[in-house]
Amino acid sequence: MKIIVYAISKNESKFASRWYNSMKEADEVHVLDTGSTDDTKKRLRKLGAIVHEKVFDNFRFDNARNEILNLLPSDADLCVSTDLDEVFISGWRKILEDNYHGETRVSYTYNWHFDEYNKPDVTFYLDKIHTRNDYKWTHPVHEVLENINHNETRVTIPSLVLNHYPDPEKSRGNYLPLLELSVKEDPADDRNMHYLGREYMYYKRYQEAIDTLIKHLSLKTATWKDERCASMRFIGRCYKYLNRFDEAIMWYEKAIQEAPYLRDPYMEIALLYYEKEDYQKVYTYLKQALKIKSHGKTYINEVFSWNETIYDLLSIACYYLNYLPESLYYIDKALEINPNNERIKNNKLLIDKVLNKTS
């Protein structure tokens, strides 16, 4: 098999060595640099990457990825699209070869976020490995691979793992205008409508976020319940930020009804009631959340639904409800996950003290 890795880059010198050393199991590694002013290009070439250059007057991610895809050798069997802040586990090529049987597209495990102990806490399947001539990239941002020959076949390889280590200082300032452009180009695309509403929320443009997310929910193609639930949660979150709590609660309840199998909407409404110091409701919703054991591999999952937060809040709620043994149980569970949190450790000392007084 001939396997080609390809990527786009701009001012990512600090990631170049780590990325290339992870990708060099491929036959060739190609990069399209879109205007670096640091030594990204020099570093990559020294390492052995084939570096192409093009500066776009009006940059969009799909155009850049299609540009580099079109430059790849035509005899490539598989093309592997990654970003420079991503790292494959060692031996990935053999795993791919051992599990690939001629499909046009390959899905694999993607660890998008890690906790402070370097343990993955947001994981889902990504599918950016594909055959050479069957795909093109679409959408200005949050770009996706589109099969152009209507002959797609897929295989999922869970043991093939790509880890994401993003630069926290990297700006996402161009995302919003590109998302607005994407929705303008294709207003019926539910995925980008959802992303645009979420982006407005990040920018604290709450009414625009609400309006856009409601549009997402009204689209005929918006049928994926996980994403619909997320739009409802984000609408609720926006109303919470606007101090319109009744509307926030209404949308959180809608989110629960939409996807009762997800922890996230229970967590969101519990967080609102925590701010309102309604500890009985915090307790009720978090106990419902704890019944959900399945952590699906989708990008929708919130970190706070699966880290120590649920046990931390339950412990506090139990303390104020005078369920002291239960409070101690949950604070210990929180410390199992995050043993270095000073506030949680101090809470445990307080609970122990109160329990000793009452015993």
C-alpha positions in Angstrom: 0.0 0.0 0.0 1.0 3.6 -0.7 -0.1 5.8 2.2 0.3 9.6 2.1 -0.2 11.9 5.0 -1.2 15.5 4.1 -1.9 18.7 6.1 -2.1 22.4 5.9 0.0 24.7 8.2 0.6 28.3 9.2 3.0 29.3 11.9 3.1 25.9 13.6 6.8 25.6 14.1 6.5 24.4 17.7 4.4 21.4 16.6 6.5 20.5 13.5 8.9 17.9 14.9 6.3 16.1 17.1 3.8 15.9 14.3 6.3 14.8 11.6 7.8 12.1 13.8 4.3 10.7 14.4 3.4 10.8 10.7 6.6 9.5 9.1 5.4 5.9 9.0 3.6 7.0 5.8 5.4 6.7 2.5 5.2 10.4 2.0 4.3 13.4 4.1 2.9 16.5 2.3 2.2 19.9 3.8 0.6 23.0 2.2 1.9 26.1 4.0 -0.5 29.0 3.7 1.7 31.8 4.7 3.9 31.0 7.7 6.1 33.8 9.0 8.0 31.6 11.4 10.3 28.7 10.5 7.5 26.1 10.0 8.5 25.4 6.4 12.2 25.2 7.1 11.7 22.7 10.0 9.3 20.5 8.0 11.6 20.3 5.0 14.6 19.5 7.2 12.6 16.7 8.8 11.7 15.2 5.4 8.2 16.6 4.6 7.3 17.7 1.1 6.3 21.3 1.6 4.1 23.2 -0.9 3.3 26.9 -0.5 0.3 28.9 -1.4 -1.2 32.1 0.1 -4.9 32.5 -0.3 -6.4 36.0 -0.8 -9.6 34.8 0.9 -8.7 31.8 3.0 -11.1 29.0 3.6 -10.2 25.6 5.0 -11.9 23.5 2.2 -10.0 25.3 -0.5 -6.7 24.8 1.2 -7.3 21.1 1.9 -8.4 20.5 -1.7 -5.3 22.3 -3.0 -3.0 20.0 -1.1 -5.1 16.9 -1.9 -4.9 17.7 -5.6 -1.1 17.8 -5.3 -0.8 14.3 -3.9 0.5 11.4 -6.0 -2.3 9.9 -8.1 -1.2 6.4 -7.2 -1.8 6.8 -3.5 -3.9 4.0 -2.0 -4.9 5.9 1.1 -4.6 9.6 2.0 -4.5 10.6 5.7 -5.6 14.1 6.6 -4.3 15.4 9.9 -3.4 18.8 11.5 -0.1 19.7 13.0 -1.4 19.6 16.6 -2.3 15.9 16.2 -0.2 12.8 16.9 -0.8 9.2 15.9 0.2 6.4 18.3 3.3 4.6 17.3 2.7 1.7 14.9 -0.4 3.3 13.4 0.5 2.2 9.9 0.6 -1.5 10.7 -2.7 -1.2 12.5 -4.2 0.5 9.5 -2.8 -2.1 7.0 -3.9 -5.0 9.2 -7.5 -3.8 9.4 -8.0 -2.2 5.9 -9.6 -4.3 3.2 -10.2 -1.9 0.3 -12.8 0.5 1.8 -12.9 4.1 0.6 -13.0 5.6 4.0 -11.5 4.7 7.4 -12.8 5.8 10.9 -10.5 5.7 13.9 -10.4 6.8 17.6 -9.8 10.5 18.1 -8.9 11.8 21.5 -9.9 15.4 21.2 -9.3 16.5 24.8 -7.2 15.3 27.7 -7.6 16.1 31.4 -4.8 17.3 33.7 -3.6 13.7 34.1 -3.3 13.2 30.3 -6.3 10.9 30.3 -8.7 11.3 27.4 -12.0 12.9 28.5 -13.5 13.7 25.1 -13.2 10.9 22.6 -15.1 10.1 19.3 -14.5 8.6 15.9 -13.0 10.6 13.2 -13.0 9.7 9.5 -10.3 11.6 7.6 -8.5 8.7 6.0 -9.8 8.1 2.5 -9.0 6.9 -1.0 -7.2 9.3 -3.3 -9.8 10.0 -6.0 -13.1 9.6 -4.3 -13.3 12.7 -2.1 -13.3 16.5 -2.0 -13.5 18.9 1.0 -16.5 21.1 1.4 -17.5 24.1 3.7 -15.3 27.1 4.5 -14.7 25.9 8.1 -15.5 22.8 10.0 -14.9 21.3 6.6 -16.0 17.8 5.8 -15.0 15.1 3.2 -17.6 14.6 0.6 -17.7 11.4 -1.5 -17.8 12.5 -5.1 -18.2 9.1 -6.8 -21.2 7.7 -4.8 -19.3 4.5 -4.0 -18.5 5.0 -0.3 -17.6 2.0 1.8 -16.4 2.3 5.4 -14.4 0.5 8.1 -13.9 1.6 11.7 -10.6 0.7 13.4 -10.9 1.6 17.2 -7.3 0.6 17.8 -6.0 3.2 15.4 -5.7 6.3 17.7 -5.0 9.9 16.9 -4.4 12.3 19.8 -5.2 16.0 19.7 -3.0 18.5 21.6 -4.2 21.9 20.6 -2.4 25.2 21.1 -4.5 27.1 23.8 -3.1 30.4 22.4 -4.2 29.8 18.9 -6.9 32.3 17.7 -10.2 31.0 16.3 -11.0 34.6 15.2 -11.6 33.6 11.6 -14.1 30.8 12.5 -17.2 33.1 12.9 -17.0 34.9 9.5 -16.2 31.5 7.8 -19.2 29.9 9.5 -21.4 32.8 8.5 -20.2 32.3 4.9 -20.8 28.6 5.1 -24.4 29.1 6.2 -24.9 31.7 3.6 -23.7 29.3 0.9 -25.8 26.4 2.2 -28.5 27.6 4.5 -30.1 24.1 4.6 -26.9 22.5 6.0 -27.9 21.5 9.6 -24.4 20.9 10.8 -23.0 24.3 10.1 -26.2 26.0 11.3 -25.6 24.3 14.7 -21.9 25.3 14.7 -22.8 28.9 13.8 -25.2 29.1 16.7 -22.7 27.7 19.0 -20.1 30.2 17.8 -22.4 33.1 18.5 -22.8 31.7 22.0 -19.0 31.7 22.4 -19.0 35.3 21.3 -21.7 36.1 23.9 -24.1 37.2 21.1 -26.8 35.3 22.9 -29.9 36.4 21.0 -28.3 35.6 17.7 -27.2 32.3 19.1 -30.7 31.5 20.2 -32.2 32.5 16.8 -29.7 30.5 14.9 -30.0 27.4 17.0 -33.8 27.5 16.7 -33.2 27.6 12.9 -31.0 24.5 13.2 -33.8 22.7 15.0 -36.3 23.6 12.3 -34.3 22.2 9.5 -35.6 18.9 8.0 -32.2 17.4 8.0 -31.6 18.1 11.7 -32.5 14.6 12.8 -29.4 13.6 14.9 -30.8 13.6 18.4 -27.4 14.2 20.1 -26.9 17.4 18.1 -30.5 18.5 18.5 -30.1 18.1 22.3 -26.9 20.1 22.2 -28.7 23.0 20.4 -31.4 22.9 23.0 -28.8 22.9 25.8 -27.0 25.9 24.2 -30.3 27.8 23.9 -30.9 27.1 27.6 -27.4 28.2 28.4 -27.9 31.5 26.5 -31.1 32.2 28.4 -29.3 31.4 31.6 -26.6 34.0 30.7 -29.4 36.5 30.0 -30.8 35.8 33.5 -34.0 34.4 31.9 -34.1 31.3 34.0 -37.6 30.1 33.3 -36.8 29.9 29.6 -33.5 28.3 30.3 -35.2 25.6 32.4 -37.8 25.0 29.6 -35.0 24.4 27.0 -33.0 22.2 29.3 -36.1 20.1 29.9 -36.6 19.9 26.1 -33.0 18.7 25.8 -33.7 16.0 28.3 -36.8 14.9 26.4 -34.8 14.9 23.1 -32.0 12.7 24.3 -32.7 11.2 27.8 -29.8 8.8 27.3 -27.2 11.6 27.5 -25.8 13.0 30.7 -25.3 16.4 29.4 -28.8 18.0 29.6 -29.2 16.7 33.2 -25.8 18.2 34.1 -26.7 21.6 32.5 -30.0 21.9 34.4 -28.3 20.8 37.6 -25.7 23.5 37.1 -28.4 26.1 36.8 -30.2 24.9 39.9 -26.8 24.9 41.7 -26.4 28.6 40.9 -29.9 29.2 42.3 -29.0 27.1 45.4 -31.9 24.8 44.9 -29.9 21.7 46.2 -32.9 19.3 46.1 -33.2 19.8 42.4 -29.4 19.6 42.0 -29.5 16.3 43.8 -32.5 15.0 41.8 -31.0 15.8 38.3 -27.5 14.6 39.1 -28.8 11.3 40.5 -30.6 10.8 37.1 -27.4 11.7 35.3 -25.5 9.1 37.3 -27.8 6.4 36.0 -26.4 7.0 32.5 -23.2 4.8 32.2 -22.6 4.9 28.5 -20.2 7.5 27.2 -20.8 7.6 23.5 -18.0 8.4 21.1 -19.3 11.7 19.7 -17.9 15.2 19.7 -21.1 16.3 21.5 -20.0 15.1 25.0 -19.2 17.8 27.6 -16.1 17.3 29.7 -18.0 18.3 32.9 -20.4 15.4 32.4 -17.7 12.8 32.9 -15.1 14.3 35.1 -15.3 14.9 38.9 -17.9 17.7 38.5 -20.9 15.4 39.0 -19.6 14.0 42.2 -18.4 17.3 43.5 -21.8 18.9 43.0 -23.6 15.9 44.5 -21.4 16.1 47.5 -22.2 19.8 48.0 -25.9 19.3 47.5 -25.9 16.4 49.9 -24.1 18.5 52.5 -26.7 21.3 52.4 -29.5 18.7 52.4 -27.9 17.1 55.5 -27.3 13.8 53.7 -23.8 13.7 55.3 -22.7 10.1 54.8 -23.8 10.4 51.1 -21.9 13.7 50.9 -18.8 12.0 52.1 -19.2 9.2 49.6 -19.5 11.5 46.7 -16.6 13.8 47.8 -14.4 10.6 47.9 -15.5 9.8 44.3 -14.6 13.3 43.2 -11.2 13.0 44.8 -10.6 9.6 43.1 -10.8 11.5 39.8 -9.1 14.7 40.8 -7.0 14.1 43.9 -5.1 17.4 43.7 -8.1 19.8 43.8 -7.6 21.8 47.0 -11.1 23.1 47.2 -12.5 19.5 47.1 -9.9 18.4 49.6 -11.0 21.2 52.0 -14.6 20.2 51.5 -13.8 16.7 52.5 -12.2 18.0 55.7 -15.3 20.0 56.5 -17.6 17.1 55.9 -15.4 14.8 58.1 -15.5 17.4 60.8 -19.3 17.8 60.7 -19.8 14.0 60.6 -17.5 13.5 63.7 -19.5 16.1 65.6 -22.8 14.3 64.9 -21.5 10.8 65.6 
